[in-house]
Structures are given as C-alpha cells and as structure tokens.
C-alpha cells in the first residue's frame, strides 16, 4: 500500500478517526503526522459553503457563489464540453473557498417526473446522464479538487428516501440505473462518489458490497473514496467492510468507537481497516489545495452561466414564427417570475447567487418596444396590458413548493392561478408566448392558448438575459429535451408504481423508463425525448453504417446560423431478450452556418449493442440484425440503416410467453407473478408491520402506530405541522426531513449529542416503556460525555499511548 509506512505510525484510534467527519462538513486531521483535514461542500450547480450554522437542506445561507443552471437544464444542451467548462468554473470557486470536494453532480435517473429532486438530475436516459456527468467531473477535477457524483444508486424518489427499498431486477439495475454512473466513473474518473440513502433489494447502498466493491472497484476500476450521504450510514462497520470510506457528518466519536470495538472483537479485520485508510489517504493527499487558492472570477463565471443557459433553453412551440420578436412589435410582460425569477431548486443545492438578473431590468437594454409589466395578481390590469400590445410574454412555471428536496410532486400541473391568468389573457390577445420555469415535466392542457412556448428550466443567475437573447433572436435556440413530456400523469410508465407503498418501491416497469416505454408502446406524448425547435431547419442525408459507427451529412437549410443535436438510436427485434424499441447510443451537437453542410460521424462503443445477461451475470452482445436510427428526437427519425452484429453469447434468456408484457412494453399493470419471476425471488412485503416494536431503521413517521400514546401524540403534532406547511405552499424542509428520518438518523445527524445507546432508549419509550426508556436515556447521556472525553484524549495524546505500548 502506498501509505503503509504512515499507517504503521498511527494508533488504531487514529485510523478509525479518519473514516468519519470532524463536524458537518470537515474531516479529521492528525496533526502529529501532518495528515490534514478536508472540506466538503454541496455544489451540483453552484458552491454552497455555509457561512453560519451548518445544515444539509439549504436552510442557512451560503457564501456568495455563481448560481449556474441546474443539471436538468444543462442536460438540454447535450453539450459535454459545456458541462466541462461549467465544472471547471465550479472547481475554481470551490478552490477559492478552500473546498476539497464538491458534492456533485447528481445523476440519478428520472424514473418519474414526480420526483421532487429531478431538477438536480440530468435525464431519464443513462447514456446522456453519464456523458454529461463525465464532463462536469473532468472540469471540476481539472482544478485539483475532487468531484463526488451522487447518489449511488437507484435513489429515485424523496418519499422515505432514507429507508425505502428499491426493489429492482438485476438487468434493469445494470442497464438503466448503473450505466450512467459507469460512464461517469470510467470517463470522468471521479475521486469520490456518494452512496445513496436507500436500500437496493434489501441492502443499504452504503453497505452494498456487490455495488461498492464488485461493480464500482473490480468492474469499473474506481480508485476514489465512497462518502455516505449525510446521515445515510446505517451501520458504519458494515459500510467500511463493504467498501465505504467516509461517514458524514460527525457522530462525535460514536462511529469511531464502533469501528474500534469491531476490530478488537474480531468483527472487522484490521488489515481491511488499513486498506480503507490507505485508499482515503491516497485521495486526501491528491486534493490538497494549500498554496493553490486564488480569487474566483465572478464576472467570467456569470458569462459562462449565461452561455450555459442559452445553450439549454428549449423552444417547444413557435406557431406562425411568432419568435424571434420583431423590433417594431409592442411587447408586454406579465407574470411574477419576470420580476422574481425561479432560477434554481430548493434544498441542499440552494446557492446564494453572487448576482441575480431579472427580466424587467434586462429588457431595458434591448431594442424592443417594451410597453409595461404586470405581475398577474390583478387579472383586470393584466388583461388591459395584454389588449394594448402586439405580443404578450407570459412568465409561468413551478414554484419552490412544487419541486423540492424532501418532497415528491403529487401532480404535473401548473398552479391553478397561472392557468386562469393564461385563459383570461388569451381572450384579449392571441399572440402569447409562454416562458416556462421549472426543473421537470409539466402537463399542458392549456397549450393551444399560446402561439409560442419556450422553456428555460431553472436557468441560474444569468437566465433572464439568456432568455431575452433567445426571444430576440440574438441567439438561435438549440436546446433539446433530456426527458419526455407526457400528455397526462396517468400516461407515465410508473403511474401505478410510483412512489411505491410504505417500505419499498417496486420497479415493475423494468427497462421501460421514459422514451423507452412511450416509443415501444407507441404512446402519444406532449413532447418527445430529444425534441426542440430552432429558428432554422436542418436536413439529414447520406447515411453510411460500418463496423466502426455511422457517418452522415447534415445541412442548415435556413438563413441563420444554428446548432443541431443529432441523435443515434439502436434497436433490435429479438425472441430471446426483450428490449425497448430503440435506445440512445450516441449524440453530437453540430454548429452550422446558414446554408452550410457538414459530415458527421458517431462511433459505436462498448455500450452500443450490449445487454445485461442474467445467466452469465455480465454484459453480452446478442447476434443478429440491428436497426440504426439517426434522429432529431426519439420520434423524429431522419435516416435509417442496419447492421449485422456477431454476438458473444447465444441463449434464450426470457421466455416470450412468460414475459409477454415485457416483450410488448405493456408494463403498466405487471402482476406479482411476472414481476417475481423477473426478480428471481419473492416480492418483499411493501407494508410496515404494525404489530412489532419500532426499531432504529423505522421512520419517525411510523410513530403513527407506536405502542406509546405519548409517541403517537408527538406524531400527530408533527404531521399537523408538516401538512400545514405544505398547504401554505411553503414546505418546511427541516420538518419534512425530521418526519421521514429513521431513528438512527437522530444519532447520525446530531454531531455526537446523541449516541446509539440513547437512540435505543428513545425507542424503548416509543415502544411503550416510558420510565425505563427515560432512565436509560439519562444514563446514556452522562455515559456519552465520558466516552467523548476519552475518545478525544486518545487522539490528542496518541504519541504518548504509542510510547506506553512500547
């Protein structure tokens, strides 16, 4: 091992101390051995280093930083190089603030548009997600610090995310939910990765040996450290044994003592502990920033944020070429988001922007006849303005309450007041352009009320000027959707399964996520995956398919310059392996001047033809004919070809009769027998056992059936406060976290104020033994003070202990 000599100088107390946090954001140092600490900070779309009290929900403001467009926005650019530039800017700001690890990017799959945290994730497609994430990671790490992609893996809902079990068949896990991380790890080479809160098929992600060791390290060659999500470590001993390195945040020494006892009792081999410490030290010393810090260039980063937003804005409707706006048109702006923009999501990624544009300030610098602004709160005033202008720019979208960390959406609709406003305005003026803000799909029964629709997603601090540049034609829109927009929520493949029941979420839809379902089943959608309009048009021609890949020509047929995102899909009809009709296997963003033609090539890679074979337990290639599609979206196929591929294995994996629904893509009502067969085992019960005592891995919410009347009363009070905050449209994130956190989270998130012994005492109270529990809690409280004191002394006086032992 590289640092064996250094490890040999440590006491066992010092070794275990390195594998858990010093406080909320920092790790421990060992000054006598010149081992520094490191600082971790949130930062998927902007640095969030908190200036005051620490929390992981964005409740306390961070230092000023550039707020870039969110990952859901940048994914619409389909531009890996742009992701790398943005990542580099993130890295520079982290470096300037003494941050060693940025906790991002997030690349969980958008299994459902209802996931409250979709604004932080790239796409419903693993290939696009992985490629974009690899760009971010390269950019961040180019600055000498570490990226930490998250949340590994199958963390696709907010409801009970800390205890939920993602019940998923192995092939789906590998092809859909692991592939994005695989690409990010192999191509981006991150120095850290964050394990998810949830279980995968009954085992917590942070102690899942198959995923952390067999897949991540042995198969993918990962050489970094695994960091737990905050409070997401179930049993620290099992985590370290399985491949996890750093438990965050600090538990005040409680987890250190657990590891120490495990080694002394023979439950954890000290040689394995040394291995984890060595792996941790390798990363730690690679990302030291002393002497490298420099002031961040916020002006430059603001411009990058604007360019990123411009490249990611998606034009969805442009009837009668209402856009771009003409100079002589009188323009009115309506909607509060023009004045107070919705530019980022809520939760742990919340950035305190270094500066923030709004449309009303920015439009003053445009060559437009701007007549006036109305917030829309007074409909009569808004109608009056609408009737006096040529074009209405109507700013609508999702508010903070509609999508946030800790809370999934319950519907896909806009706020009713916004729809009412649009209905009224459409009676006064037919030339309405809706400018949308939001981090995920929206249902649009009102689409016929506007001539233009342009989606900025959550476009960061420079989103206002970026949108005006698109609206006025200064920039030609080139973004394309990284997710499908369904007509209605009931059309989504997981409508009957999401977000699951009490204990688990069953992934019965299998591979059929997003466009894989809609395209296979010929289900009508509002806007398909990969869709986006331009102010020009493009013609595709001359497809050639070879063993190496595809080559074709593309021509800008219009009178203005523009960029087109070309997409490669591959499909195969098979009687041995069920598959979606086609899957994304390559893409490129091509800039073309007006009238220009270019030859485009997209190479095949190791993911082009593979499927995960459950018999051989590895990826294989099936022999036969494959269809090649060159497309402008998943439904807009411009060129078609074919190729015959020699496979790696011939076998009948899935009986077409037994798995009829999966062959047809008819997966909205998969019965227990078919899903159980796909899993290869019985389906675990999705319901809580209300008769047993509550334990450490049960949520506070489960006190609804606690044996203690006092605990049930507390539950009713918490639920009342939670529901009231949601009804007011201002969800209390801290309350939501408390309500859904498991009892062990009390120990893991309170910095050593409460330990496992005290949590067990609380559970005795909850389970109906009030006085016994109180007695043990008090005893544990005083015992904890002594334990923490002893732990600190052993670290402070480590050198003396070594001399004594000799």
C-alpha positions in Angstrom: 0.0 0.0 0.0 1.2 3.5 -0.8 0.9 4.9 2.7 1.7 1.7 4.7 4.6 3.4 6.5 2.4 6.3 7.5 -0.4 4.0 8.7 2.1 2.0 10.7 2.7 5.1 12.8 -1.0 5.5 13.7 -2.8 4.2 16.7 -5.9 2.3 15.9 -7.9 5.2 17.4 -6.3 7.5 14.8 -7.0 5.1 12.0 -10.8 4.8 12.8 -11.0 8.6 13.3 -10.1 9.3 9.6 -13.2 7.4 8.4 -15.8 9.8 9.9 -16.3 13.5 9.9 -14.9 16.1 12.3 -18.1 18.2 12.1 -20.8 18.8 9.5 -18.5 19.5 6.5 -15.0 18.7 7.5 -13.0 15.5 8.1 -10.5 15.0 11.0 -6.8 15.8 10.8 -3.9 14.1 12.6 -1.6 17.0 13.1 1.3 15.0 14.6 1.6 13.0 11.3 0.9 16.0 9.1 -2.4 14.5 7.9 -4.7 17.4 7.0 -8.5 17.5 7.1 -10.6 18.2 4.0 -13.7 20.3 3.4 -16.7 19.0 1.5 -19.5 21.3 0.2 -22.6 21.0 -1.9 -22.3 22.2 -5.4 -24.1 20.5 -8.2 -24.8 23.9 -9.9 -23.0 26.3 -7.6 -20.9 26.2 -4.5 -22.9 26.1 -1.2 -20.3 26.6 1.5 -22.3 27.8 4.5 -21.1 30.9 6.3 -23.1 30.3 9.5 -24.6 27.2 11.1 -24.3 24.1 9.0 -27.3 22.1 7.6 -27.8 20.0 4.6 -31.2 21.4 3.5 -30.2 24.9 2.4 -31.9 26.5 5.4 -28.9 28.7 6.3 -27.3 30.8 3.6 -24.0 30.0 2.0 -21.3 32.4 0.9 -21.9 34.2 -2.4 -21.2 32.0 -5.4 -22.2 31.8 -9.1 -25.5 30.0 -9.5 -25.3 28.1 -12.7 -28.2 26.4 -14.5 -29.2 23.2 -12.8 -28.3 19.8 -14.2 -31.8 19.3 -15.5 -31.2 22.5 -17.5 -27.7 21.8 -18.8 -28.7 18.3 -19.9 -30.9 20.0 -22.5 -27.7 21.4 -24.1 -26.5 17.9 -24.9 -23.0 19.5 -24.8 -20.4 17.6 -22.9 -17.8 20.3 -23.4 -20.1 22.9 -22.0 -20.5 20.7 -18.9 -16.7 20.6 -18.6 -16.4 24.4 -18.8 -19.1 24.7 -16.1 -17.5 22.1 -13.9 -14.1 24.0 -14.2 -15.8 27.2 -13.1 -17.4 25.3 -10.1 -14.0 23.9 -9.3 -12.3 27.4 -9.3 -14.9 28.8 -6.9 -14.5 25.8 -4.6 -10.8 26.2 -4.7 -11.1 29.9 -3.8 -13.1 29.0 -0.7 -10.9 26.1 0.5 -13.2 23.3 -0.5 -11.6 20.0 -1.4 -14.7 18.0 -2.6 -17.7 19.2 -4.5 -20.7 17.0 -3.8 -22.0 16.6 -7.3 -23.1 16.2 -10.0 -26.3 14.3 -9.3 -27.1 11.7 -12.0 -30.0 9.6 -10.7 -32.4 8.6 -13.5 -35.7 10.4 -13.8 -37.8 7.4 -13.3 -40.9 9.6 -12.8 -41.5 13.3 -13.5 -42.9 13.4 -10.0 -39.5 13.1 -8.2 -39.1 16.3 -6.2 -35.4 16.4 -6.9 -35.5 15.9 -10.7 -34.1 19.5 -11.2 -30.8 18.2 -9.8 -30.6 15.2 -12.2 -29.7 15.2 -15.9 -32.1 12.8 -17.7 -34.3 9.8 -18.0 -31.6 8.3 -20.1 -28.4 6.8 -18.6 -26.2 7.3 -21.6 -26.9 11.1 -21.8 -26.7 11.3 -18.0 -23.3 9.6 -17.8 -21.8 11.6 -20.7 -22.9 14.9 -19.2 -21.7 13.9 -15.7 -18.3 12.9 -17.1 -17.9 16.4 -18.5 -18.7 18.0 -15.1 -16.3 15.7 -13.3 -13.4 16.4 -15.7 -14.0 20.1 -15.3 -14.1 20.1 -11.5 -11.1 17.9 -11.1 -9.0 19.8 -13.6 -8.8 22.4 -10.8 -7.1 20.0 -8.5 -10.1 19.1 -6.3 -12.5 16.2 -6.3 -15.9 15.7 -7.8 -18.4 13.4 -5.9 -21.1 12.2 -8.2 -24.3 11.1 -6.4 -26.5 9.3 -5.3 -25.2 5.7 -5.9 -27.7 4.2 -6.7 -31.5 3.8 -7.5 -32.3 6.9 -5.4 -35.3 7.9 -7.5 -37.8 9.4 -5.0 -37.9 11.6 -2.0 -40.6 9.8 0.0 -38.9 7.9 2.8 -35.7 8.1 0.9 -33.6 7.1 4.0 -35.4 3.8 4.5 -37.0 3.0 1.2 -36.1 -0.3 -0.5 -35.7 -0.1 -4.3 -36.9 -3.5 -5.4 -35.4 -3.9 -8.9 -34.4 -6.7 -11.2 -30.7 -7.1 -11.9 -30.8 -6.5 -15.6 -32.7 -3.2 -15.1 -30.4 -2.2 -12.3 -27.3 -2.7 -14.5 -28.7 -1.3 -17.8 -30.7 1.7 -16.6 -29.6 2.7 -13.1 -25.9 1.8 -13.1 -24.9 2.7 -16.7 -24.8 6.5 -16.1 -22.6 6.0 -13.1 -20.4 3.6 -15.1 -19.8 6.1 -17.8 -19.2 8.9 -15.3 -16.6 6.7 -13.4 -14.8 5.3 -16.5 -14.7 8.5 -18.4 -14.7 11.1 -15.7 -12.5 9.3 -13.1 -14.1 10.9 -10.1 -12.0 10.8 -6.9 -15.1 10.3 -4.8 -18.7 9.0 -5.1 -21.6 9.4 -2.7 -23.7 6.4 -1.7 -27.4 6.8 -1.6 -29.7 6.7 1.4 -32.0 3.9 0.2 -31.7 0.1 0.1 -31.3 -1.8 -3.1 -33.1 -5.2 -2.9 -32.9 -5.2 0.9 -29.3 -3.9 1.5 -28.5 -0.3 2.2 -26.5 1.4 -0.6 -23.7 2.4 1.8 -23.0 -1.2 2.8 -23.8 -2.9 -0.5 -20.7 -5.0 -1.2 -21.7 -6.1 -4.7 -22.2 -2.5 -5.8 -19.4 -0.8 -3.8 -16.7 -3.4 -4.3 -17.6 -5.8 -7.1 -19.1 -3.3 -9.5 -17.5 0.0 -8.6 -14.0 -1.1 -7.9 -13.5 -4.5 -9.5 -15.5 -4.0 -12.7 -15.2 -0.2 -13.3 -11.7 0.4 -11.8 -12.9 3.1 -9.4 -9.9 4.4 -7.4 -11.6 7.0 -5.2 -13.4 7.0 -1.9 -17.1 6.3 -1.1 -18.7 9.0 1.0 -22.0 8.4 2.7 -24.9 10.8 2.1 -25.4 12.9 5.2 -26.8 10.7 7.8 -27.0 7.9 5.3 -24.7 5.4 7.1 -26.8 2.6 8.6 -24.0 0.5 10.2 -20.6 2.1 9.9 -18.8 -1.2 10.4 -20.7 -2.9 7.6 -20.1 0.1 5.4 -16.3 0.0 5.9 -16.3 -3.8 5.4 -18.2 -3.4 2.1 -16.2 -0.6 0.5 -17.4 2.7 2.1 -14.7 5.1 3.4 -16.1 8.2 4.9 -19.2 8.6 7.1 -20.6 12.1 7.2 -21.4 14.1 9.2 -19.6 13.7 12.5 -21.2 11.5 15.1 -19.0 12.9 17.8 -16.8 9.8 18.0 -19.6 7.2 18.4 -18.9 5.6 15.0 -15.2 5.6 15.7 -15.8 3.6 18.9 -17.9 1.2 17.0 -15.1 0.5 14.5 -12.6 0.2 17.3 -14.7 -2.4 19.1 -15.3 -4.3 15.9 -11.5 -4.6 15.3 -10.8 -5.6 18.8 -13.6 -8.2 18.8 -12.5 -9.6 15.5 -15.6 -8.5 13.6 -13.5 -6.3 11.3 -10.1 -7.3 10.1 -7.5 -4.6 10.9 -5.9 -5.3 7.6 -9.1 -4.3 5.8 -9.3 -1.1 8.0 -5.8 -0.3 6.9 -6.8 -0.7 3.3 -9.7 1.7 3.7 -7.4 4.2 5.4 -4.8 3.9 2.7 -7.5 4.5 0.0 -8.7 7.5 1.9 -5.2 8.9 2.2 -4.5 8.5 -1.5 -7.4 10.8 -2.3 -6.8 13.2 0.6 -3.2 14.0 -0.5 -4.2 14.3 -4.1 -6.7 17.1 -3.5 -4.8 19.3 -1.1 -5.2 22.9 -2.1 -2.8 24.7 0.2 -0.9 27.3 -1.9 -3.3 26.8 -4.9 -6.1 29.1 -3.8 -6.9 32.1 -6.0 -9.7 34.5 -6.2 -12.6 33.4 -8.4 -13.5 35.4 -11.5 -17.3 36.0 -10.8 -17.7 38.2 -13.9 -16.3 35.4 -16.2 -18.4 32.8 -14.4 -21.6 34.9 -14.8 -20.9 35.0 -18.6 -20.4 31.2 -18.6 -23.7 30.8 -16.7 -25.4 32.9 -19.4 -23.9 30.9 -22.2 -24.9 27.6 -20.5 -28.5 28.9 -20.1 -28.6 30.0 -23.8 -27.4 26.6 -25.0 -30.0 24.8 -22.8 -33.2 26.8 -23.4 -35.7 24.7 -25.4 -38.1 26.2 -27.9 -41.2 23.9 -27.8 -43.7 25.8 -29.9 -43.4 28.6 -32.5 -46.6 28.9 -34.4 -46.7 31.5 -37.2 -43.0 32.1 -36.4 -44.0 34.4 -33.5 -40.4 34.2 -32.4 -37.9 35.8 -32.7 -39.6 39.1 -31.7 -39.6 41.9 -34.2 -38.2 45.3 -33.4 -41.4 47.2 -34.2 -43.6 45.0 -32.1 -45.1 46.3 -28.8 -44.3 43.9 -26.1 -45.9 43.5 -22.7 -44.6 41.3 -19.9 -46.9 39.5 -17.5 -46.1 37.1 -14.6 -44.2 37.5 -11.3 -41.4 35.2 -12.4 -40.2 38.0 -14.7 -39.6 40.2 -11.7 -38.7 37.5 -9.2 -37.2 34.6 -11.3 -37.4 31.0 -10.4 -33.8 30.1 -11.3 -32.9 27.1 -9.0 -34.4 24.4 -6.9 -34.8 24.2 -3.1 -32.9 22.0 -0.7 -29.2 21.1 -0.2 -28.2 22.5 -3.6 -29.5 26.0 -2.8 -27.0 28.6 -3.9 -26.6 32.2 -2.6 -26.1 33.9 -6.1 -23.2 36.3 -6.5 -25.6 38.4 -8.6 -29.1 37.8 -10.0 -30.7 39.1 -13.1 -34.4 39.7 -13.7 -36.2 40.3 -16.9 -37.5 43.7 -16.1 -34.0 45.1 -15.6 -32.5 43.3 -18.6 -35.2 44.2 -21.1 -34.3 47.9 -20.7 -31.1 47.1 -22.6 -32.9 45.5 -25.6 -34.0 47.1 -28.9 -37.7 46.3 -28.1 -40.8 48.4 -27.7 -41.5 47.5 -24.1 -44.9 48.8 -23.1 -45.2 47.6 -19.5 -45.3 44.9 -16.8 -48.0 43.3 -14.7 -47.4 40.6 -12.1 -50.7 38.9 -13.0 -52.1 39.2 -9.4 -54.7 41.7 -10.7 -56.2 39.9 -13.7 -58.1 43.1 -14.9 -54.8 45.1 -15.1 -53.1 42.2 -16.8 -55.9 41.9 -19.4 -55.7 45.7 -20.1 -52.0 45.4 -20.7 -52.4 42.3 -22.9 -55.0 44.1 -25.1 -52.6 47.0 -25.7 -49.6 45.1 -27.1 -48.7 43.1 -30.1 -47.1 40.2 -28.2 -47.5 39.1 -24.6 -44.5 37.5 -22.9 -46.2 35.4 -20.1 -43.8 34.1 -17.4 -45.2 30.9 -15.8 -43.8 27.9 -14.1 -43.4 25.8 -11.0 -42.8 27.5 -7.7 -40.5 26.3 -4.8 -43.3 24.4 -3.2 -43.9 22.4 -6.4 -40.5 20.8 -6.6 -38.0 20.5 -3.7 -35.7 18.1 -2.0 -37.5 16.0 0.6 -40.9 16.1 -1.2 -42.2 14.5 -4.3 -44.7 16.2 -6.6 -48.3 14.9 -6.5 -49.3 16.2 -10.0 -47.8 17.7 -13.1 -49.9 20.8 -13.3 -49.1 24.5 -13.1 -50.6 26.5 -10.3 -54.3 27.0 -11.0 -54.0 30.8 -10.8 -51.4 30.7 -13.6 -53.7 28.7 -15.8 -56.6 31.1 -15.0 -54.4 34.0 -15.9 -53.5 32.5 -19.3 -57.1 31.7 -20.0 -58.1 35.3 -19.4 -55.2 36.8 -21.4 -55.9 34.6 -24.4 -59.3 36.3 -24.7 -57.6 39.6 -25.1 -54.6 38.7 -27.3 -53.8 35.6 -29.4 -50.1 36.4 -29.6 -49.0 34.9 -26.3 -45.5 33.5 -25.8 -45.3 31.4 -22.6 -41.9 31.4 -20.9 -41.7 28.5 -18.5 -39.5 28.0 -15.5 -39.3 24.6 -13.7 -37.0 21.7 -13.2 -39.2 18.9 -14.6 -42.0 17.9 -16.9 -45.3 19.9 -16.8 -48.7 18.9 -18.1 -50.1 21.4 -20.6 -53.8 21.2 -21.4 -53.5 24.9 -22.0 -51.0 24.6 -24.8 -53.5 25.8 -27.5 -53.9 29.1 -25.7 -50.4 30.3 -26.7 -48.6 30.6 -30.0 -45.1 30.3 -28.6 -43.7 28.2 -25.8 -40.1 28.4 -24.6 -38.7 26.5 -21.6 -35.8 27.9 -19.6 -36.0 25.2 -17.0 -34.0 26.5 -13.9 -31.5 28.6 -15.7 -29.4 30.1 -13.0 -28.4 33.7 -12.1 -28.0 34.8 -15.7 -31.2 33.2 -17.0 -33.0 36.4 -17.7 -30.5 37.8 -20.2 -30.1 34.4 -21.8 -33.9 34.1 -22.3 -34.1 37.6 -23.8 -31.2 36.7 -26.2 -33.3 33.8 -27.4 -36.5 35.7 -27.6 -35.0 38.5 -29.7 -33.0 36.2 -32.0 -29.6 37.3 -30.8 -29.1 33.6 -30.0 -30.7 30.8 -32.0 -32.3 28.2 -29.6 -30.6 24.8 -29.7 -31.7 23.0 -26.6 -33.5 19.7 -26.8 -35.4 17.9 -24.0 -33.5 15.4 -21.9 -36.8 13.9 -20.7 -40.2 13.1 -22.2 -43.2 15.3 -21.5 -46.3 13.1 -21.2 -49.8 14.3 -22.1 -51.0 13.3 -18.6 -49.6 11.9 -15.5 -51.6 8.7 -16.0 -49.6 8.1 -19.2 -46.3 7.7 -17.4 -45.0 4.1 -17.2 -44.7 4.2 -13.4 -48.1 5.7 -12.8 -49.3 2.6 -10.9 -45.9 2.0 -9.1 -44.6 5.4 -8.0 -43.5 6.3 -5.4 -44.3 2.9 -4.0 -46.0 1.9 -0.8 -44.6 2.1 2.7 -41.4 0.0 2.8 -40.4 -0.2 -0.8 -40.8 1.0 -4.3 -41.2 -1.8 -6.9 -39.6 -1.1 -10.3 -42.1 -3.2 -12.2 -41.7 -1.2 -15.3 -38.1 -2.6 -15.6 -36.2 -1.2 -18.6 -39.2 0.9 -19.8 -38.3 4.3 -18.4 -39.2 7.4 -20.3 -39.0 7.2 -24.0 -38.1 3.5 -23.9 -41.7 3.0 -22.8 -43.5 5.6 -24.9 -41.7 4.7 -28.2 -42.1 0.9 -27.6 -45.8 1.1 -26.9 -46.5 3.9 -29.4 -47.9 6.0 -26.6 -48.7 9.6 -27.6 -46.7 12.3 -25.7 -46.8 16.0 -25.5 -43.1 16.5 -26.4 -40.8 13.5 -27.0 -37.3 12.9 -25.6 -34.7 14.9 -27.6 -37.2 17.4 -29.0 -36.5 21.1 -29.5 -37.1 23.6 -32.2 -34.8 26.1 -33.9 -35.2 29.3 -35.9 -33.7 27.4 -38.8 -34.2 23.9 -40.2 -31.8 21.0 -40.8 -31.7 18.3 -43.5 -30.1 14.9 -42.9 -28.7 12.8 -45.7 -26.3 10.1 -47.0 -26.2 7.7 -44.1 -23.4 5.1 -44.1 -23.2 2.4 -41.4 -19.9 0.4 -40.8 -18.5 -1.7 -38.1 -16.9 1.4 -36.5 -20.0 3.6 -36.5 -22.2 5.9 -38.6 -21.4 8.7 -41.0 -24.0 11.1 -42.5 -24.4 14.6 -43.8 -26.3 17.5 -42.2 -27.2 20.8 -43.8 -28.5 24.0 -42.4 -31.4 24.8 -44.8 -32.2 28.2 -43.3 -30.9 31.8 -43.5 -29.4 32.0 -40.0 -26.7 30.1 -38.2 -27.7 27.4 -35.8 -26.8 24.2 -33.9 -28.4 20.9 -34.2 -28.3 18.0 -31.8 -28.1 14.8 -33.8 -29.0 11.5 -32.0 -28.1 7.9 -32.7 -30.6 5.3 -31.6 -30.1 1.5 -31.9 -32.8 -1.2 -31.8 -33.2 -4.9 -32.3 -36.2 -7.2 -32.5 -35.5 -10.4 -30.5 -37.3 -13.5 -29.4 -34.6 -14.2 -26.8 -34.2 -10.9 -25.0 -37.0 -8.3 -24.5 -35.9 -4.8 -25.3 -37.2 -1.3 -25.8 -37.8 -0.4 -29.5 -34.7 1.7 -29.5 -32.2 3.3 -27.2 -29.9 6.3 -27.3 -26.4 5.2 -28.1 -24.7 8.4 -29.3 -25.2 12.1 -29.9 -23.4 15.2 -31.1 -24.1 18.9 -31.2 -23.2 20.4 -34.5 -22.9 24.1 -35.3 -23.7 25.1 -38.9 -23.7 28.5 -40.6 -26.6 29.3 -42.8 -26.5 27.0 -45.9 -23.5 25.0 -44.6 -23.2 21.2 -44.8 -21.0 19.0 -42.6 -20.2 15.4 -42.4 -21.0 13.9 -39.0 -19.6 10.7 -37.6 -20.7 8.9 -34.4 -18.6 5.9 -33.4 -20.1 2.8 -31.8 -18.7 2.0 -28.4 -18.9 -0.9 -25.8 -22.4 0.1 -24.9 -23.9 0.2 -28.4 -25.2 -3.3 -28.7 -24.9 -4.8 -25.2 -27.5 -6.1 -22.8 -27.0 -7.5 -19.2 -27.3 -11.2 -19.3 -28.7 -12.7 -16.0 -27.4 -16.1 -16.8 -23.7 -15.2 -17.3 -24.1 -12.3 -14.9 -22.3 -9.9 -17.2 -22.9 -7.8 -20.3 -23.3 -9.7 -23.5 -24.0 -8.9 -27.2 -26.8 -10.8 -29.0 -26.1 -11.9 -32.6 -28.3 -10.6 -35.4 -29.7 -7.6 -37.2 -29.7 -4.3 -35.5 -31.6 -1.2 -36.7 -29.8 2.1 -36.8 -31.7 5.4 -36.4 -30.4 8.9 -37.0 -32.9 11.2 -35.4 -33.7 14.8 -34.4 -35.7 13.4 -31.4 -36.7 9.9 -30.3 -39.8 10.1 -32.6 -38.3 12.2 -35.4 -36.3 9.7 -37.3 -34.5 11.3 -40.2 -32.3 8.4 -41.5 -32.4 4.6 -41.1 -29.9 1.8 -41.7 -28.9 -1.6 -40.4 -26.0 -3.7 -39.4 -25.4 -7.4 -38.6 -23.5 -8.0 -35.4 -21.8 -11.1 -34.2 -22.7 -11.8 -30.6 -20.8 -13.0 -27.6 -23.5 -15.5 -26.4 -26.4 -17.4 -27.8 -29.2 -18.3 -25.3 -32.9 -17.9 -24.6 -32.9 -15.6 -21.6 -36.6 -14.6 -21.4 -39.5 -16.8 -22.4 -41.7 -14.7 -24.7 -44.9 -16.2 -23.2 -43.8 -15.9 -19.6 -42.7 -12.3 -20.1 -45.3 -11.3 -22.6 -45.9 -7.8 -21.1 -42.2 -7.0 -21.1 -41.8 -8.1 -24.8 -44.7 -5.8 -25.7 -43.7 -3.0 -23.4 -47.1 -3.2 -21.9 -45.8 -2.7 -18.3 -48.3 -0.5 -16.6 -50.1 -3.5 -14.9 -47.4 -6.1 -14.3 -48.8 -8.7 -11.9 -47.0 -10.2 -9.0 -46.1 -13.5 -10.7 -44.4 -11.8 -13.7 -42.5 -9.3 -11.5 -41.4 -12.0 -9.1 -40.2 -14.1 -11.9 -38.2 -11.1 -13.3 -36.7 -10.5 -9.9 -35.8 -14.2 -9.4 -37.2 -14.2 -5.9 -40.4 -13.4 -4.0 -41.5 -9.8 -3.8 -40.8 -8.5 -0.3 -43.8 -7.1 1.6 -44.2 -3.4 0.9 -46.1 -2.7 4.1 -44.9 -1.9 7.6 -45.6 -4.5 10.3 -47.7 -2.5 12.7 -47.7 -5.2 15.4 -44.0 -5.2 16.1 -41.9 -2.8 18.1 -40.3 0.1 16.2 -36.5 -0.1 15.7 -33.6 2.0 14.6 -34.4 1.8 10.9 -38.1 2.8 11.2 -39.0 6.4 10.4 -40.3 9.0 12.9 -43.5 8.9 10.7 -44.1 5.3 11.8 -44.9 6.5 15.3 -48.4 6.7 14.0 -48.7 3.1 15.2 -46.3 3.3 18.2 -47.4 1.5 21.3 -46.7 4.6 23.4 -49.6 7.1 23.4 -47.1 9.9 24.0 -45.2 8.9 20.8 -48.5 8.9 18.9 -49.3 12.3 20.2 -45.9 13.7 19.0 -46.6 12.1 15.6 -49.9 13.8 15.2 -48.4 17.1 16.1 -45.5 16.7 13.6 -47.9 15.6 10.9 -50.1 18.6 11.5 -47.2 21.0 11.2 -45.9 19.2 8.1 -49.3 19.2 6.3 -49.9 22.8 7.3 -46.6 24.0 5.7 -47.4 22.1 2.5 -50.9 23.5 2.3 -49.5 27.0 2.7 -47.2 26.4 -0.3 -44.1 26.7 1.8 -43.0 23.2 2.7 -40.8 23.2 5.9 -37.8 21.2 4.7 -36.4 20.7 8.2 -39.8 19.3 9.3 -40.1 17.1 6.3 -36.6 15.7 7.0 -37.5 15.0 10.6 -40.8 13.3 9.7 -39.2 10.9 7.3 -35.8 10.3 9.0 -35.3 6.9 10.7 -34.5 6.8 14.4 -30.8 6.1 13.6 -30.7 9.4 11.9 -31.0 11.1 15.3 -27.7 9.6 16.2 -26.1 10.1 12.8 -27.1 13.8 12.3 -26.7 15.4 15.7 -22.9 15.7 15.9 -22.4 13.4 18.9 -25.1 14.9 21.1 -27.0 11.7 20.9 -25.5 8.2 20.5 -26.8 4.7 19.7 -27.4 3.9 23.4 -29.6 7.0 23.7 -31.5 6.2 20.5 -32.2 2.7 21.8 -33.5 4.3 25.0 -35.8 6.6 22.9 -37.1 3.5 21.1 -37.9 1.9 24.5 -40.0 4.9 25.3 -41.7 4.9 21.9 -42.5 1.2 22.3 -44.4 1.8 25.5 -41.9 1.6 28.4 -41.7 5.3 29.3 -39.9 5.2 32.6 -37.4 2.5 31.7 -36.5 4.4 28.5 -36.1 7.7 30.3 -33.8 6.1 32.9 -31.6 4.6 30.2 -31.6 7.8 28.2 -30.3 9.8 31.1 -27.8 7.1 31.9 -26.7 7.2 28.3 -26.4 10.9 28.3 -23.9 11.0 31.1 -22.1 8.0 29.8 -21.7 9.7 26.4 -19.9 12.7 27.9 -17.3 10.4 29.4 -17.0 8.4 26.2 -16.5 11.5 24.1 -13.9 12.8 26.5 -12.0 9.6 26.4 -12.0 9.4 22.6 -10.7 13.0 22.3 -7.9 12.3 24.8 -6.8 9.2 23.0 -6.4 11.2 19.8 -4.7 14.2 21.4 -2.3 12.0 23.4 -1.8 9.4 20.6 2.0 9.7 20.7 2.1 9.0 24.5 -0.1 5.9 24.0 2.3 4.6 21.4 5.3 5.1 23.8 3.4 3.4 26.6 2.6 0.4 24.4 6.2 0.0 23.5 
